[in-house]
Structures are given as C-alpha cells and as structure tokens.
Amino acid sequence: MTVEIDHVGSTRLANRESREHVVNKSHADFRGEGLAAVLTGDGELAEGQIWEAAAFAAHYNLDNLTVICDINRLGQSDPTMYQHDMERYRLKWESEGFATQVINGHDVAAVLAALDKAKATKGKPQAILAETIKGHGFSEVADKMGWHGKPFSKDQLAAAIEELGGGPTVPPDPGKSYIRTSLPKPPDFPPAPAPDYKADAKVATREAYGFGLKRVGAVNKHVVAISGDVKNSTFSEIFQDAYPDHFYQGFIAEQNLVSTAVGLAARGKVPFADTFACFLSRAYDNVRMAAISRANINLCGSHCGVSIGEDGPSQMALEDIAMFRAVHGSEVFYPSDAISTERLTEHMARRAGINYLRTSRPKMPILYSKDEKFPVPGFKVLRQSAQDKATVIGAGVTLHEALKAADQLKSQGTAIRVIDLYCVKPLDGKALAEQIKATGGRLITAEDHWPEGGLGEAVLTALAGEGASPTKFKLIAVTKMPHSGKPEELIEAFGISAKHIVEAVKAIS
Amino acid sequence: MTVEIDHVGSTRLANRESREHVVNKSHADFRGEGLAAVLTGDGELAEGQIWEAAAFAAHYNLDNLTVICDINRLGQSDPTMYQHDMERYRLKWESEGFATQVINGHDVAAVLAALDKAKATKGKPQAILAETIKGHGFSEVADKMGWHGKPFSKDQLAAAIEELGGGPTVPPDPGKSYIRTSLPKPPDFPPAPAPDYKADAKVATREAYGFGLKRVGAVNKHVVAISGDVKNSTFSEIFQDAYPDHFYQGFIAEQNLVSTAVGLAARGKVPFADTFACFLSRAYDNVRMAAISRANINLCGSHCGVSIGEDGPSQMALEDIAMFRAVHGSEVFYPSDAISTERLTEHMARRAGINYLRTSRPKMPILYSKDEKFPVPGFKVLRQSAQDKATVIGAGVTLHEALKAADQLKSQGTAIRVIDLYCVKPLDGKALAEQIKATGGRLITAEDHWPEGGLGEAVLTALAGEGASPTKFKLIAVTKMPHSGKPEELIEAFGISAKHIVEAVKAIS
C-alpha cells in the first residue's frame, strides 16, 4: 500500500525559536484530484508499512482514499492472524482514523453500495472490509489451505467453471505485454543559480544538500521534499524555510517515506526524500520496488559512516553504497564539498530513475569553484604529477584524509595522485584506468563504509572490465564494528585516516 | 521494539490435505519466564515495525510483555502525528489486543501503580501510555521544539539542576565501557545425520534447506524456525512437520521476523528465519542492528534471481548477496545442490554471527556425495585439466550453466575450469588466486544477481587483495530489468545461460 499525496500544504508558526511547524490540514485541494483506491489482501495487513501508510493518510486527511481489504481468512501457508475476526480489523482501521464499512465481499450490490458511501464520506479516509471466502464458488478449494498460487488442472478448471455457472469470455493474450517502455523524464527546468560559498568556508555536505535543494526549488516548481522527522539534521529544513508548501513531514516511517516519494513522482512531482542513510535500510524493499516500477525518485541519506562521531554505530550508515549500487538503473553520488553537493542535487532533479546522494556530517573545506561542472559519470583529479607513485581514490571524509596524506607524503618526497570519486555509480572505467596506469598500476581506495559493495569494489570492477586491474591494490574501509567517539578519533581508530593512507602508499610503492 | 518469544508451542490439525495449522495459544509456559518491558518514544510509534510486533505479541498472547510509551508530544523536527492525543494511542494499542493504561508519566506513584497493575493483568499484553513533557522540570526547554539531541551549555546545566532541586550524584565513567566482548557461541551439538539423496535426484536447494533443518533439529534441540508465511515455499515446513513445537508462524512481517529471531537467539535458541530473499530487503535495518547487537541469527532467503520464473521481478532477489555481504561479520552461502545446502545449514547452526543462506527455486542435480565436506571459506573445483583456458566461477543456477558450458566447449576442444563458490563470504583469496593463475589469469564469474556487490565483485576483491587480479575478466550477471517467463527462458534472455558463458570464454581466450 502506497499513499500518494500531492501538496497538502503547510504553514509555520511565527515562533522561530521553537521551530514548531504546523501542517495545515484544511488544504484538501492540494492533495490531488479524483479518488484513490487501494486493494489489499488480509495476509499483507500484518506488514508494518500498511499501518505507516494508514496513519499517514489519516493524518493528512486524505478523504479521497478508499482502502478495500479482501479478508479471506487464509494466508499462503496458514490462516491469517485474525482469520474472519472482522471486528478486529474494524477496530484497527478506526484506531488509525479511518471510517470503516464491514461488508460481505461476495455481495456485489453491497460492494457497490460501500464504494458509493465511501465516495460520499468526507473528513476521513475510508476502509471497506470485505469478508470473503478464498476460492469462493468452487467447492473443491473454497476456504481450504493449500491452494495459494497453485494453478488448477484442466479438469479442475472445467469443474470450477461449471460450478460457477460458466466463465467470462477472455480475449486471447496478444503477447509481448511485458515490453517495458522507457522511463518518463522528469520535467525540464532552467539552470539553478550557482552555489555561493566563501572559498575558506567549511560546510558539511548534508547542509549543502539543503542549500542545493533550495536553489533547485527556485527554478523548478515541481521539486518537493519529504523528511523522516530529521529535516533539521539532513537540512531539508532549508528548503522548507524557502518553500513551506513544497515540504512534507514524513515522520519516523521510512518505508512510507520512500513509497510516498514514488507516489509524488507518479503525480508529476520531483521528489527528494531524506533521512539518515542508515535508516534508508528500512526502506530497501521500497527502493527495489521503485526501480521495478520505473519511478523517478531522489533519496538523500545523511550521517554516513564512522565520521558521524558520538551517536554510535546504530546511526552510522556503512552499507548504503552497497545497497544503492545494487538497485537497477540507480546513480550513486558521494560528494566531498558543498559545491559538488549542490551541483549533484541539481543533476538528480533532472534525471529519471533512482538517484541516491550520500551526505556527511562533518564540516569540510570547499574544494571547487562555483562554476565547476560535475559530469556523470565522472571524477576529479585533485593532486597529480608525473612522479605519482600511486593513485588514491576517496570520497567524503576519506577524500580529505587522502589530501592530508598527499601533503604529508609530499613533505617526505613522495608524490601521489588523489581522485575525488563524487559519482560512485556509474563509473567511467576507461578514464579511471588511464589514471591508475599513470601511477604504475598502484591503487588505494578509501571509504567510510564496509569493504563490501562500496567504492573500492566499484572501482575494481570498472577497472577489471577494462582489462586494467591494478597491479598493486589496497582497499581501505571500516572493518571493525565501530563505537561512539569524536569523528577524528573514529576515523583514526577504524583505519580510514590520513595515517592509514600514508601507510598503504608506502606498503604498495 | 522487538518481541522476544520462546516456544509458544503449536499443534496441527490432523487434516493434512488442508494443511491448516493451529497455534495453541494456551501454552503460555513456553513463552519464557519473567516480565519483558519495552520502552518506546512516541516519535517511533509511526514506525510500522512497532505495529508488526504489537500484533504478533497479542496474537501469541505474550501477557508478560509490558510496553511503556513515553508520549512527550515532540519529535526530533516537528510535533509528532498525534501530539498529546492519548485517546488515539489508547485506541491503537487496544485495537491490537493490548490492555492499556493512560497515566501521567511525571507522577512516580502512578507509574509504579501502572507497572503493578500490568504485572497482575493476565490474558493480554500491556501498554502503559505515559503522558509526559519533553524537558519536564526545566522551563527554558520544557515542551519546546529544537532541543532534541542537543547538549546543554554549562550555564543551562546549572540552571536545570537548580530548577529541578538538585541532581543525583553520578559516579564518574570508568572509561573503556565501549569495549565489546566477543560473540557468544551457539550451543555445541553432535554431527547431524548425513544427507540422503539418490545420486540422480533433482532437488531444489530451497527444499534441501528444509531437509537440512530437520536433520540439524534432530541433534540440536535448540534449533527453532520461523517463517514469514512462506514455509511451504521455503520448505521450513519440513522442519515444522518433524518438530511442530519448534516452529513459529511469523506472518507477512519481515522486520518483526528478523527481530524475533534476534530475540530467540538472546534466549539461547538457534533461530532460522526464512522468507523469499527479496523480502528480506524489508528487514535490512533489522539485520544491520542484529550485527551491531552481536546476535547469532540464521537467515534463509529463497527464490533468488530470475531463475524463479513466472512470478516476475517483484519476487526475484537480485540484490541479496550485496545486502548480506555488507553486514559486519556475516557469512554468505549460495549452494548449488542439496548436499551442500544441508551441510551449510548445519554449519550455520554452529556459527556465531549473522549467517545467510541463498536458496534457489529450480530443481537441480546432486553434485556431491553425502560425505563431502564444505569448509568455510572454501569452494569446489568441479572441472579441471592442465589445458584449461579460463576459470568460470558460479553458484546456484549459474554453476549448472557453467557445467553445461564446459561440456559444450569440451566437445569443441576447449577445456575450462569450473568452480562452485558455495561460500561467497568469507573468501580464500589465495586459494582462488592459484586457480585463476592456472588458467592464465582468465576469469569469468556468473551470477543470478545484479552485477553490483555480488559474487563477481567479491571474487575480484579477494583476488586484488592477493595482488592476483585477473588479466582478462568478464562479469556475467543480470543487467536488465527482468520480467515474467519460464526459468530457462529468463536465464537465456537475461544473459546468464551456458550460451553466454561459452561466448565469454571465447571472447577472453
């Protein structure tokens, strides 16, 4: 079940200090036209996302939504939790704020009457709870376990049709119905205004995301943002401050957060959904299904890696690159300064498919001029000379550690090449291969992520695809379970600091 | 919120045809001793998993569970959905089957009385809904947004202590409290009986998982299984048939499924939780947190890849290897026949940490004798000669396609080496490097998975770590979004069949 909302509108209290935002629920005209109907089975009503969506729909007063629950008592492998306890279902939906009707789902007149009543009811979303019998009308299987997903034999089919009093005439399948059309492109828009930072500013990429979103919002009225109750950490709050009617509070319900973004995209919006990167792991199935549904959604995961510091491992995303790389048609961005963050945010708003931006908590120096371009695929070579002994590829905090390592090594007479891999997927293997070849095939990758499925493996695969595997290689990543600490302590303790990069360069040179 | 259940017990109706199992809810003595208390905030009550767990706890009549909800009205970034609407919370918990008490959470006597009453109430789990003020007792912050997770200044701390009438004396932190102890080992048990299949049998690995679980259950009474309403597809039903009191129905609620396994492990059980591999993507945060919690859990994901056939892409796991490799301390198994599946299932029951078994839907030939050992890390060389032109590494359906490719190439005079990579993590890079070196550095990996983070990248990384990258390499994987079809059609259409392996061998030889 995915609740699709359009603008619900929001206004903010003037009291800035308390930052208490109030959603204006009376803006029903913003929630989309027409009726929305959702059909669910009863087995899937055990799924938590159903109740995330139900609460969300009632909170935003989506009274044009009607959920029809087919309560047939039988799951795939056992009876459902509540079987035909219709009262239990009524209580559950009413507790969420839905108006309910319990009907006999085999009584067509009752179904039609319930739909009419739901259509006429205002002020609440609707749930029609239809009591049914699985396999109704064919006594051999009716109300019996063991038939879920099983095709009938020819004899059974004939017997079923006879018992049902004849079947409808179904036209033959023309075939090829599975051919997929290409993704719709998000609406075009003029270039966003250039980012604006002082050259010596230190800005967290998570904060630059908020500024970038605001700049994109200035030139593209279709851009909307939704946050999982962390807008003051992910900084989508900056966008909300500028465009309060284009921002939604998604609360702590990440599955519904991502599915709502899919719904917004289906309605022609350009949605950006954000939460801590680690919490997007709750919505991985929703991201997977968004790709299958050819949705155009933009996701921002903040607080990646051990560099978040004190909040500890439960808040550290160390698997998000692996997760988002393994999504069909995704692009994965990992910026290291505010300028690139803003430009990649703009790129995402233009692109069809699943786009993921990994942002970092620590403040980091500006690396680029405001007019720098960030092509996709692409990377930036930040240090290079004809004497480079090795290439070091990093992103986020590890890129800044690599730059420190380059400075230290330079003072000792060793030159290295340093690459900012702002785009982790897709990769230009050929262009990367040229860089690695120029440094004798010696490569070090460094990432604030587990070793598996991350930046290092992405680079290795791209190089191997070009027949240009490194001759000497070291993958620097987090390999032990981290704990709480100061960011710089953790970067050191968990093996991804400048010191470790220097050691790796010496080991492979 | 994780509900930890122990044996709830179950009995089965004699009617085998209907396969309708009934849980005996009266076996309260199986659900664990003592009281279980869960403290939740109100912001997190928007999270669907809370309601998966609530429904589950009520269904299994865990009346020794008391949930205490701190309803303080304010989320991190906005007021919560229901703020102080205590009646709404009462309705929600009661609709799930909980007995509720609404209290003033600042009235210590009321809190104690509510806990006493909860302890004395039988027949239902309990929810104590405590209305509180965030920052209660310090007027500068009480009931105000903007203070979530923010430390006070020294002056504020002094003012708060003064207004609260003095603070408690806290002993100084002895430090080093974060040092993690090693994982507890699951209980030891005697060797499981050897698998028993006819040499010419064709058995799906998903089915062999059920047989393996049954054999391990015969020698280890701590083994329990829980399924997300798919036990008749994942075949944990075979275990249930043998040990009905050691099996739980988890319903369609994957987050709670995995967290229940964590709870069972915490109670000394050796839990195996199963669902379709793609649906485990719903529980990725729970797996991540299980690793952080140093839990010992075994997960089985069935129906991997395009080889499932007709059910279409929503049911095809193409990202699960990437997902599970990027879990700290995990082991990832991908067996290609029934014997190895059973042996790896036994290995999992002995091992601490997160263990993942990827099983396949198609029936496949037996490859090994019943006494074959499957060390971890490890792999099997199934075809080899001194003339091998390339190494092909596969698992599951792609291994069988590689064997077909080897036969086809042999008839054309070309020999290849074929490796069964039953253990995808950890990998013995050195041993793999020797194999690749013996075939001139030419390597093909083939997997029923997206290219990212899977078997191919795992192998590449292991080889690069040994300074033994392939000289010529081709990664065969699913690169287009699949659709429905017959398994053999899809293997062909999506590029992972024997034909594609033959072409790759010719291209790199």
Contacts between the chains, C-beta under 8 A, distances in Angstrom:
chain1	res1	chain2	res2	distance
A	17	B	144	7.7
A	17	B	146	6.8
A	18	B	144	5.0
A	18	B	145	4.8
A	18	B	146	6.1
A	19	B	77	7.9
A	19	B	145	4.8
A	19	B	146	4.9
A	20	B	78	7.2
A	20	B	79	6.3
A	20	B	144	7.9
A	20	B	145	4.6
A	21	B	78	5.1
A	21	B	79	8.0
A	22	B	79	7.7
A	43	B	229	6.0
A	43	B	251	7.3
A	43	B	252	5.1
A	44	B	252	5.3
A	46	B	52	6.5
A	46	B	55	6.3
A	46	B	56	7.9
A	46	B	229	7.8
A	46	B	251	4.1
A	46	B	252	4.8
A	46	B	253	4.5
A	47	B	48	7.2
A	47	B	52	7.1
A	47	B	252	5.3
A	47	B	253	5.8
A	47	B	254	7.9
A	47	B	282	7.9
A	48	B	47	7.1
A	48	B	48	2.3
A	48	B	49	4.8
A	48	B	50	7.2
A	48	B	51	5.4
A	48	B	52	4.2
A	48	B	253	6.4
A	48	B	255	6.0
A	48	B	256	7.4
A	49	B	48	4.8
A	49	B	282	7.9
A	50	B	48	7.2
A	51	B	48	5.4
A	51	B	51	4.3
A	52	B	46	6.5
A	52	B	47	7.1
A	52	B	48	4.2
A	55	B	46	6.3
A	55	B	81	6.2
A	56	B	46	8.0
A	59	B	81	4.9
A	75	B	229	4.7
A	75	B	251	7.0
A	75	B	252	7.2
A	76	B	229	5.2
A	76	B	230	5.9
A	76	B	232	6.8
A	76	B	233	7.2
A	77	B	19	7.9
A	77	B	227	6.9
A	77	B	229	5.2
A	77	B	230	6.1
A	77	B	231	4.8
A	77	B	232	4.7
A	77	B	233	7.7
A	77	B	237	7.1
A	77	B	249	7.4
A	78	B	20	7.2
A	78	B	21	5.2
A	78	B	229	6.7
A	78	B	231	7.9
A	78	B	249	5.0
A	79	B	20	6.2
A	79	B	22	7.7
A	80	B	251	7.3
A	81	B	55	6.2
A	81	B	59	4.9
A	81	B	251	5.8
A	88	B	95	7.4
A	88	B	97	7.7
A	91	B	91	7.6
A	91	B	94	7.2
A	91	B	95	3.9
A	92	B	95	4.5
A	92	B	96	7.2
A	94	B	91	7.2
A	94	B	95	7.3
A	95	B	88	7.5
A	95	B	91	3.9
A	95	B	92	4.5
A	95	B	94	7.4
A	95	B	95	4.0
A	96	B	92	7.2
A	97	B	88	7.7
A	144	B	17	7.6
A	144	B	18	5.0
A	144	B	20	7.9
A	145	B	18	4.8
A	145	B	19	4.8
A	145	B	20	4.6
A	146	B	17	6.8
A	146	B	18	6.2
A	146	B	19	4.9
A	146	B	232	8.0
A	148	B	232	8.0
A	178	B	483	3.9
A	178	B	484	6.4
A	178	B	485	7.9
A	180	B	481	6.5
A	180	B	483	7.4
A	227	B	77	6.9
A	229	B	43	6.0
A	229	B	46	7.8
A	229	B	75	4.7
A	229	B	76	5.1
A	229	B	77	5.2
A	229	B	78	6.7
A	230	B	76	5.9
A	230	B	77	6.0
A	231	B	77	4.8
A	231	B	78	7.9
A	232	B	76	6.8
A	232	B	77	4.7
A	232	B	146	7.9
A	232	B	148	8.0
A	233	B	76	7.2
A	233	B	77	7.7
A	237	B	77	7.1
A	249	B	77	7.4
A	249	B	78	5.0
A	251	B	43	7.3
A	251	B	46	4.1
A	251	B	75	7.0
A	251	B	80	7.3
A	251	B	81	5.8
A	252	B	43	5.1
A	252	B	44	5.3
A	252	B	46	4.8
A	252	B	47	5.3
A	252	B	75	7.1
A	253	B	46	4.5
A	253	B	47	5.8
A	253	B	48	6.4
A	254	B	47	7.9
A	255	B	48	6.0
A	255	B	282	7.4
A	256	B	48	7.4
A	278	B	285	7.3
A	278	B	288	7.0
A	279	B	285	6.8
A	281	B	284	4.2
A	281	B	285	4.2
A	281	B	288	5.5
A	282	B	47	7.9
A	282	B	49	7.9
A	282	B	255	7.5
A	282	B	282	7.9
A	282	B	284	7.2
A	282	B	285	4.3
A	284	B	281	4.1
A	284	B	282	7.2
A	284	B	284	4.6
A	284	B	319	7.8
A	284	B	323	7.0
A	285	B	278	7.3
A	285	B	279	6.8
A	285	B	281	4.2
A	285	B	282	4.3
A	288	B	278	7.0
A	288	B	281	5.5
A	288	B	319	6.5
A	289	B	314	6.5
A	291	B	481	7.4
A	292	B	313	5.0
A	292	B	314	5.9
A	292	B	481	6.6
A	313	B	292	5.0
A	314	B	289	6.5
A	314	B	292	5.9
A	318	B	326	7.5
A	318	B	328	7.6
A	319	B	284	7.8
A	319	B	288	6.5
A	319	B	323	7.6
A	319	B	326	3.9
A	319	B	327	6.9
A	322	B	322	5.0
A	322	B	323	7.1
A	322	B	325	7.0
A	322	B	326	3.8
A	322	B	452	7.6
A	322	B	453	4.7
A	323	B	284	7.0
A	323	B	319	7.6
A	323	B	322	7.1
A	323	B	323	6.5
A	323	B	326	7.1
A	325	B	322	7.0
A	325	B	452	4.0
A	325	B	453	6.0
A	326	B	318	7.5
A	326	B	319	3.9
A	326	B	322	3.8
A	326	B	323	7.1
A	326	B	450	4.9
A	326	B	452	4.4
A	326	B	453	4.8
A	326	B	454	7.5
A	327	B	319	6.9
A	327	B	450	7.8
A	328	B	318	7.6
A	328	B	450	6.6
A	328	B	481	5.3
A	329	B	481	7.6
A	425	B	452	7.3
A	450	B	326	5.0
A	450	B	327	7.8
A	450	B	328	6.6
A	451	B	461	7.1
A	452	B	322	7.6
A	452	B	325	4.0
A	452	B	326	4.4
A	452	B	425	7.3
A	452	B	453	6.7
A	452	B	458	7.4
A	452	B	461	7.9
A	453	B	322	4.8
A	453	B	325	6.0
A	453	B	326	4.7
A	453	B	452	6.7
A	453	B	453	3.2
A	453	B	457	6.9
A	454	B	326	7.5
A	456	B	461	7.2
A	457	B	453	6.8
A	457	B	457	4.5
A	457	B	460	7.2
A	457	B	461	5.4
A	458	B	452	7.4
A	460	B	457	7.2
A	460	B	460	5.1
A	460	B	461	6.0
A	460	B	464	5.5
A	460	B	469	7.8
A	461	B	451	7.2
A	461	B	452	7.9
A	461	B	456	7.2
A	461	B	457	5.4
A	461	B	460	6.0
A	461	B	475	6.6
A	464	B	460	5.5
A	464	B	469	6.6
A	464	B	470	6.5
A	464	B	473	4.4
A	464	B	475	7.4
A	465	B	473	7.2
A	465	B	475	7.0
A	467	B	471	7.4
A	467	B	472	6.2
A	467	B	473	7.2
A	469	B	460	7.8
A	469	B	464	6.6
A	469	B	469	3.3
A	469	B	470	6.6
A	469	B	471	7.7
A	469	B	473	7.2
A	470	B	464	6.5
A	470	B	469	6.6
A	471	B	467	7.4
A	471	B	469	7.7
A	472	B	467	6.2
A	473	B	464	4.4
A	473	B	465	7.1
A	473	B	467	7.2
A	473	B	469	7.2
A	475	B	461	6.6
A	475	B	464	7.4
A	475	B	465	7.0
A	481	B	180	6.5
A	481	B	291	7.4
A	481	B	292	6.6
A	481	B	328	5.3
A	481	B	329	7.6
A	483	B	178	4.0
A	483	B	180	7.4
A	484	B	178	6.4
A	485	B	178	8.0
